[in-house]
Amino acid sequence: MGIQDIIQGKKQWRAHMARVKALPPDYQIVYKEMQRYFFKVGPVDLPDGPLLPGIVDFFEEGAAAGRGVLELVGQDVAAFCDDLIKDSPTYADIYQESVSGKPGAAGK
């Protein structure tokens, strides 16, 4: 990863966060909680994947339609997040494999 990649990544992140800040306040709160949850749970492809930008797209559409954020995600935001990443490998999964002693996990 070169310096240009780092600069480009920062530009993309800042543009992404500008989109989040343009959302209504209740959407921003839920997005930040979801983001915190994802950083904690750790889908492996989170930094480069389409998950966070996809959530912003989804929220922008919901806000434009005049719907409340909890109408979109439901009352249990963590369950909504879990559904989004249910088929994605997480760092927690990788860790569980390494401590369980499954074949091939020790070399990772």
Order of alpha helices (4+ residues) and beta strands (2+ residues): alpha-alpha-alpha-alpha-alpha-alpha
